[in-house]
Amino acid sequence: MANNFLSSKNPIMKSNVLDSKLENSHILDHSDIMTMDGAVNKSLMLLGILLCTTYISYQMPSSLLLWSGIIGGLIAVLVASFKPHTSPISAPVYAAFEGLFVGSISAIYAAQFEGIVIQAVCLTFGTLLMMLLIYKTGLIQVTEKFKMGVMMATGAIMFVYMISILGHFVGFNVPYLHEGGVIGIGVSVVILGIAALNLLIDFDAFEQGVAARAPKYMEWYVSLGLLVTLVWLYIEFLRLLSKLSRD
């Protein structure tokens, strides 16, 4: 039961599309605007923070660290979602807390399935590179309809995850979400597909922010969105690989 709940860590529903907030931004100095280099550097910084706390919690996993990561990460990302200007603080805080969760759940899976963590890491970054190539070549166009469709699908998945989390406390499991077999594996593949498509929206947010001359703090905001998606992908790959190992 506990493992089912842990494997259902869900992505936080977020708006990666730079909307009317940017239209009201008054930029006075070039150093105050978002740049692509700045956003990429912020992404690497967040990833570095996450990896540090992941290593710590992986070496000494505990329910305290796991729950601290879940609750702290959720609070931090919600603050950033509603108040993007707090992203320079809330984004690193999210990365630190989420690393506690990622390390703890990785240790749980590693204890059950040998080599699963490195496989999930490779698949996650392989997907990142593949989707970046697809985005750069324009193989999939990130239109407004595309964004709406992906975000609706992501919202539906989040809703199912919330039911699963609540069900954990009352002894109810969402069918096929945690199960193996053809249908269970198929569900995981579909979820991974939606998560991968979110990467395209994340990449588009980077370019939109730069083109709109967004405020500097948006570098942290879009980097946070990318990190949330990468963590989601990683957890889903862990779940899929565990299903494949059981069947």
C-alpha positions as a LaTeX table, in Angstrom:
\begin{tabular}{lrrr}
\hline
Residue & $x$ (\AA) & $y$ (\AA) & $z$ (\AA) \\
\hline
Met1 & 0.00 & 0.00 & 0.00 \\
Ala2 & 2.75 & 2.44 & 0.96 \\
Asn3 & 4.66 & 1.68 & $-2.22$ \\
Asn4 & 1.55 & 2.30 & $-4.30$ \\
Phe5 & 1.16 & 5.73 & $-2.80$ \\
Leu6 & 4.83 & 6.58 & $-3.26$ \\
Ser7 & 4.78 & 5.55 & $-6.88$ \\
Ser8 & 1.86 & 7.86 & $-7.53$ \\
Lys9 & 3.72 & 11.10 & $-6.86$ \\
Asn10 & 2.08 & 13.34 & $-9.36$ \\
Pro11 & 3.22 & 16.40 & $-11.28$ \\
Ile12 & 1.87 & 19.73 & $-10.12$ \\
Met13 & $-0.56$ & 21.29 & $-12.52$ \\
Lys14 & 1.14 & 24.45 & $-13.72$ \\
Ser15 & 0.70 & 27.13 & $-16.36$ \\
Asn16 & 3.85 & 27.15 & $-18.49$ \\
Val17 & 2.31 & 29.51 & $-21.02$ \\
Leu18 & 3.43 & 33.12 & $-20.54$ \\
Asp19 & 0.18 & 35.03 & $-20.46$ \\
Ser20 & $-1.07$ & 38.52 & $-19.83$ \\
Lys21 & 1.18 & 38.91 & $-16.78$ \\
Leu22 & 4.03 & 39.63 & $-19.19$ \\
Glu23 & 2.09 & 42.27 & $-21.07$ \\
Asn24 & 2.13 & 44.49 & $-18.00$ \\
Ser25 & 5.88 & 44.16 & $-17.41$ \\
His26 & 7.85 & 47.41 & $-17.77$ \\
Ile27 & 11.50 & 46.64 & $-18.40$ \\
Leu28 & 13.93 & 49.48 & $-17.78$ \\
Asp29 & 17.27 & 47.76 & $-18.08$ \\
His30 & 18.61 & 44.87 & $-20.18$ \\
Ser31 & 19.95 & 43.19 & $-17.03$ \\
Asp32 & 16.39 & 42.95 & $-15.73$ \\
Ile33 & 15.00 & 40.88 & $-18.60$ \\
Met34 & 14.87 & 37.14 & $-19.10$ \\
Thr35 & 17.51 & 35.59 & $-21.38$ \\
Met36 & 17.86 & 32.07 & $-22.72$ \\
Asp37 & 21.31 & 31.64 & $-21.18$ \\
Gly38 & 19.96 & 32.82 & $-17.85$ \\
Ala39 & 17.04 & 30.39 & $-17.98$ \\
Val40 & 19.29 & 27.47 & $-18.93$ \\
Asn41 & 21.70 & 28.33 & $-16.11$ \\
Lys42 & 18.82 & 28.51 & $-13.63$ \\
Ser43 & 17.63 & 25.10 & $-14.81$ \\
Leu44 & 21.07 & 23.61 & $-14.19$ \\
Met45 & 21.20 & 25.23 & $-10.76$ \\
Leu46 & 17.83 & 23.77 & $-9.80$ \\
Leu47 & 18.87 & 20.36 & $-11.08$ \\
Gly48 & 22.07 & 20.59 & $-9.05$ \\
Ile49 & 20.14 & 21.43 & $-5.87$ \\
Leu50 & 17.74 & 18.55 & $-6.50$ \\
Leu51 & 20.61 & 16.10 & $-7.06$ \\
Cys52 & 22.30 & 17.14 & $-3.80$ \\
Thr53 & 19.23 & 16.53 & $-1.64$ \\
Thr54 & 18.41 & 13.42 & $-3.68$ \\
Tyr55 & 21.80 & 11.97 & $-2.80$ \\
Ile56 & 21.30 & 12.73 & 0.89 \\
Ser57 & 17.87 & 11.13 & 1.12 \\
Tyr58 & 18.95 & 8.18 & $-1.04$ \\
Gln59 & 21.77 & 7.38 & 1.37 \\
Met60 & 19.51 & 7.58 & 4.43 \\
Pro61 & 15.90 & 7.19 & 3.29 \\
Ser62 & 13.19 & 7.77 & 5.87 \\
Ser63 & 9.50 & 8.50 & 5.98 \\
Leu64 & 10.30 & 11.89 & 7.52 \\
Leu65 & 12.43 & 12.96 & 4.57 \\
Leu66 & 9.94 & 11.52 & 2.11 \\
Trp67 & 6.95 & 13.35 & 3.59 \\
Ser68 & 8.97 & 16.54 & 4.05 \\
Gly69 & 9.81 & 16.38 & 0.35 \\
Ile70 & 6.20 & 15.81 & $-0.71$ \\
Ile71 & 4.68 & 18.53 & 1.45 \\
Gly72 & 7.48 & 21.07 & 1.12 \\
Gly73 & 7.71 & 20.63 & $-2.65$ \\
Leu74 & 3.95 & 20.98 & $-3.05$ \\
Ile75 & 3.82 & 24.18 & $-1.03$ \\
Ala76 & 6.80 & 25.71 & $-2.85$ \\
Val77 & 5.46 & 24.99 & $-6.34$ \\
Leu78 & 1.98 & 26.28 & $-5.46$ \\
Val79 & 3.49 & 29.52 & $-4.15$ \\
Ala80 & 5.44 & 29.93 & $-7.39$ \\
Ser81 & 2.37 & 29.13 & $-9.49$ \\
Phe82 & 0.23 & 31.82 & $-7.85$ \\
Lys83 & 3.04 & 34.33 & $-7.26$ \\
Pro84 & 5.63 & 33.93 & $-10.06$ \\
His85 & 7.70 & 36.84 & $-8.71$ \\
Thr86 & 8.63 & 34.63 & $-5.73$ \\
Ser87 & 10.25 & 32.07 & $-8.06$ \\
Pro88 & 13.86 & 33.09 & $-7.25$ \\
Ile89 & 13.16 & 31.72 & $-3.76$ \\
Ser90 & 10.36 & 29.20 & $-4.23$ \\
Ala91 & 12.04 & 27.41 & $-7.17$ \\
Pro92 & 15.25 & 26.50 & $-5.26$ \\
Val93 & 13.13 & 25.59 & $-2.23$ \\
Tyr94 & 11.06 & 23.27 & $-4.43$ \\
Ala95 & 14.19 & 21.65 & $-5.86$ \\
Ala96 & 15.61 & 21.05 & $-2.38$ \\
Phe97 & 12.42 & 19.51 & $-0.98$ \\
Glu98 & 11.65 & 17.51 & $-4.10$ \\
Gly99 & 15.11 & 15.99 & $-3.96$ \\
Leu100 & 14.22 & 14.55 & $-0.56$ \\
Phe101 & 11.24 & 12.82 & $-2.13$ \\
Val102 & 13.08 & 11.66 & $-5.24$ \\
Gly103 & 15.95 & 10.19 & $-3.23$ \\
Ser104 & 13.64 & 8.38 & $-0.83$ \\
Ile105 & 11.44 & 6.84 & $-3.49$ \\
Ser106 & 14.49 & 5.93 & $-5.58$ \\
Ala107 & 15.91 & 4.03 & $-2.61$ \\
Ile108 & 12.64 & 2.13 & $-2.23$ \\
Tyr109 & 12.59 & 1.08 & $-5.86$ \\
Ala110 & 16.32 & 0.29 & $-5.88$ \\
Ala111 & 15.83 & $-2.10$ & $-2.96$ \\
Gln112 & 13.26 & $-4.04$ & $-4.97$ \\
Phe113 & 14.59 & $-3.84$ & $-8.53$ \\
Glu114 & 18.30 & $-3.89$ & $-9.25$ \\
Gly115 & 19.48 & $-1.24$ & $-11.70$ \\
Ile116 & 16.08 & 0.44 & $-12.00$ \\
Val117 & 17.27 & 3.88 & $-10.89$ \\
Ile118 & 20.00 & 4.27 & $-13.52$ \\
Gln119 & 17.60 & 2.97 & $-16.17$ \\
Ala120 & 14.98 & 5.54 & $-15.17$ \\
Val121 & 17.55 & 8.35 & $-15.16$ \\
Cys122 & 18.79 & 7.41 & $-18.64$ \\
Leu123 & 15.25 & 7.17 & $-20.00$ \\
Thr124 & 14.32 & 10.53 & $-18.48$ \\
Phe125 & 17.21 & 12.45 & $-19.98$ \\
Gly126 & 16.92 & 10.51 & $-23.22$ \\
Thr127 & 13.31 & 11.66 & $-23.45$ \\
Leu128 & 14.39 & 15.22 & $-22.67$ \\
Leu129 & 16.88 & 15.21 & $-25.55$ \\
Met130 & 14.44 & 13.54 & $-27.93$ \\
Met131 & 11.68 & 16.05 & $-27.20$ \\
Leu132 & 14.12 & 18.94 & $-27.51$ \\
Leu133 & 15.08 & 17.66 & $-30.96$ \\
Ile134 & 11.41 & 17.32 & $-31.91$ \\
Tyr135 & 10.77 & 20.87 & $-30.71$ \\
Lys136 & 13.75 & 22.37 & $-32.51$ \\
Thr137 & 12.92 & 20.64 & $-35.79$ \\
Gly138 & 9.27 & 21.68 & $-35.56$ \\
Leu139 & 8.08 & 18.10 & $-35.96$ \\
Ile140 & 5.35 & 18.94 & $-33.46$ \\
Gln141 & 4.07 & 22.50 & $-33.50$ \\
Val142 & 3.31 & 23.97 & $-30.08$ \\
Thr143 & 0.10 & 25.79 & $-30.95$ \\
Glu144 & $-2.49$ & 27.15 & $-28.55$ \\
Lys145 & $-4.75$ & 24.18 & $-29.32$ \\
Phe146 & $-1.87$ & 21.82 & $-28.62$ \\
Lys147 & $-1.18$ & 23.49 & $-25.29$ \\
Met148 & $-4.83$ & 23.37 & $-24.32$ \\
Gly149 & $-5.09$ & 19.68 & $-25.18$ \\
Val150 & $-1.95$ & 18.72 & $-23.28$ \\
Met151 & $-2.91$ & 20.76 & $-20.23$ \\
Met152 & $-6.40$ & 19.23 & $-20.19$ \\
Ala153 & $-4.90$ & 15.75 & $-20.36$ \\
Thr154 & $-2.43$ & 16.66 & $-17.61$ \\
Gly155 & $-5.27$ & 17.98 & $-15.47$ \\
Ala156 & $-7.19$ & 14.74 & $-15.93$ \\
Ile157 & $-4.16$ & 12.72 & $-14.86$ \\
Met158 & $-3.69$ & 14.94 & $-11.83$ \\
Phe159 & $-7.32$ & 14.39 & $-10.88$ \\
Val160 & $-6.84$ & 10.62 & $-11.02$ \\
Tyr161 & $-3.67$ & 10.94 & $-8.93$ \\
Met162 & $-5.52$ & 12.96 & $-6.30$ \\
Ile163 & $-8.16$ & 10.24 & $-6.09$ \\
Ser164 & $-5.37$ & 7.69 & $-5.74$ \\
Ile165 & $-3.73$ & 9.66 & $-2.94$ \\
Leu166 & $-7.00$ & 10.05 & $-1.06$ \\
Gly167 & $-7.76$ & 6.40 & $-1.69$ \\
His168 & $-4.47$ & 5.46 & $-0.08$ \\
Phe169 & $-5.81$ & 6.61 & 3.28 \\
Val170 & $-9.09$ & 4.70 & 3.01 \\
Gly171 & $-7.85$ & 1.50 & 1.39 \\
Phe172 & $-8.98$ & 2.25 & $-2.16$ \\
Asn173 & $-6.80$ & 1.80 & $-5.24$ \\
Val174 & $-7.50$ & 3.28 & $-8.67$ \\
Pro175 & $-7.75$ & 0.33 & $-11.10$ \\
Tyr176 & $-4.69$ & $-0.26$ & $-13.33$ \\
Leu177 & $-2.81$ & 2.80 & $-12.07$ \\
His178 & $-0.46$ & 0.73 & $-9.92$ \\
Glu179 & $-1.08$ & $-2.67$ & $-11.46$ \\
Gly180 & 0.98 & $-4.56$ & $-14.01$ \\
Gly181 & $-0.35$ & $-6.49$ & $-16.95$ \\
Val182 & $-1.07$ & $-5.19$ & $-20.43$ \\
Ile183 & $-3.60$ & $-2.56$ & $-19.32$ \\
Gly184 & $-1.51$ & $-1.33$ & $-16.40$ \\
Ile185 & 1.57 & $-0.99$ & $-18.57$ \\
Gly186 & $-0.49$ & 0.73 & $-21.25$ \\
Val187 & $-1.75$ & 3.27 & $-18.71$ \\
Ser188 & 1.82 & 4.07 & $-17.69$ \\
Val189 & 2.88 & 4.48 & $-21.33$ \\
Val190 & 0.01 & 6.92 & $-21.97$ \\
Ile191 & 0.91 & 8.94 & $-18.88$ \\
Leu192 & 4.55 & 9.04 & $-19.95$ \\
Gly193 & 3.46 & 10.27 & $-23.38$ \\
Ile194 & 1.51 & 13.15 & $-21.84$ \\
Ala195 & 4.44 & 14.00 & $-19.56$ \\
Ala196 & 6.79 & 14.05 & $-22.56$ \\
Leu197 & 4.47 & 16.39 & $-24.44$ \\
Asn198 & 4.61 & 18.74 & $-21.45$ \\
Leu199 & 8.31 & 19.15 & $-22.21$ \\
Leu200 & 7.38 & 20.82 & $-25.50$ \\
Ile201 & 5.28 & 23.34 & $-23.60$ \\
Asp202 & 8.18 & 23.91 & $-21.21$ \\
Phe203 & 10.57 & 24.58 & $-24.11$ \\
Asp204 & 8.05 & 26.95 & $-25.66$ \\
Ala205 & 7.77 & 28.83 & $-22.36$ \\
Phe206 & 11.52 & 29.48 & $-22.46$ \\
Glu207 & 11.32 & 30.95 & $-25.95$ \\
Gln208 & 8.16 & 32.93 & $-25.28$ \\
Gly209 & 9.64 & 34.47 & $-22.17$ \\
Val210 & 12.76 & 35.60 & $-24.02$ \\
Ala211 & 10.74 & 36.94 & $-26.96$ \\
Ala212 & 8.38 & 38.82 & $-24.64$ \\
Arg213 & 11.32 & 40.33 & $-22.71$ \\
Ala214 & 9.85 & 38.91 & $-19.53$ \\
Pro215 & 11.13 & 39.99 & $-16.10$ \\
Lys216 & 14.30 & 38.31 & $-14.88$ \\
Tyr217 & 12.47 & 36.26 & $-12.26$ \\
Met218 & 10.70 & 34.37 & $-15.03$ \\
Glu219 & 13.97 & 32.52 & $-15.66$ \\
Trp220 & 13.37 & 30.78 & $-12.34$ \\
Tyr221 & 9.69 & 30.27 & $-13.11$ \\
Val222 & 10.14 & 28.49 & $-16.44$ \\
Ser223 & 13.06 & 26.49 & $-15.03$ \\
Leu224 & 10.81 & 25.33 & $-12.22$ \\
Gly225 & 8.22 & 24.20 & $-14.75$ \\
Leu226 & 10.83 & 22.15 & $-16.58$ \\
Leu227 & 12.08 & 20.55 & $-13.36$ \\
Val228 & 8.54 & 19.58 & $-12.32$ \\
Thr229 & 8.07 & 17.81 & $-15.66$ \\
Leu230 & 11.43 & 16.01 & $-15.41$ \\
Val231 & 10.62 & 14.74 & $-11.92$ \\
Trp232 & 7.24 & 13.55 & $-13.17$ \\
Leu233 & 8.89 & 11.70 & $-16.06$ \\
Tyr234 & 11.44 & 10.09 & $-13.77$ \\
Ile235 & 8.83 & 8.82 & $-11.31$ \\
Glu236 & 6.68 & 7.47 & $-14.14$ \\
Phe237 & 9.66 & 5.67 & $-15.66$ \\
Leu238 & 10.34 & 4.09 & $-12.27$ \\
Arg239 & 6.76 & 2.92 & $-12.13$ \\
Leu240 & 6.75 & 1.57 & $-15.69$ \\
Leu241 & 10.06 & $-0.26$ & $-15.25$ \\
Ser242 & 8.82 & $-1.81$ & $-12.01$ \\
Lys243 & 5.70 & $-3.07$ & $-13.80$ \\
Leu244 & 7.78 & $-4.54$ & $-16.58$ \\
Ser245 & 10.06 & $-6.24$ & $-14.04$ \\
Arg246 & 7.11 & $-7.84$ & $-12.28$ \\
Asp247 & 5.47 & $-9.17$ & $-15.46$ \\
\hline
\end{tabular}
